[in-house]
Amino acid sequence: MEYVSALVPPVVMAVFFIGLIRVIVKTQGGSNKAKEDAVVDAALARAESARQTSTKAEA
């Protein structure tokens, strides 16, 4: 029975890892991609406007 207790942790880890990969693959693209892209674009726009504002304030 020692072989069963030795095999259980790697099997459980493999199952969770496969599940994680499936979730990552499923969340790529589709409507989620548009939402994520919009959030990133908004953050970049905020950072750019803050940089321009600080540059103008220094001048």
N, C-alpha and C positions, 0 to 999 in steps of 0.2 A: 504493500500500500504506500510505501515511501515514494514510488514513482508517480503516483497520482498527486500527492502533495507537492512534488517537485514540478509537475507539469501545469498545475492549476494557475499559478501567477503569470507565467508567460502567455498562456491561452487567454486569460482575462485581459491582460494588457493588449494583446493582439486584437481582440474583439473591440475594445475601446478605441484603439488606434484606427482601425478600419472605419468605425463609426465616425470618428473625428474627420477623417479624410472625406467620407461621403458627405458630411455636413458642409465642409469647406467647398467641395466641388458643386454641390447643389446651390449654394448661396452665391456662386459666381454667375454673373450675367442676369438677364431678365430684368424684372422691375426693380430688384434690389440693386443692380448695377447702376441704374439711373439715379436712384436715391443716394447711393454712395458717391457717385460722381458729382451730384448737386451739392452735397455737403462739403466735399473737397474743394470744389470751385468757390463756394461761399467763403470757406476758410482762407483760401489763397487771396481772394479779393479783399477780405478784411486785413490780411497781413500787408498786402500791397498798399492799400489806402493808408494804413497806419505808418508805413515806411515813408510814403510820400508826404504825409502830414508832418512827420518829425523832420524830414529834410527841409520842408518849407519853413518850419518854425526856427530852424537853425540859421537860415539865410537872412 
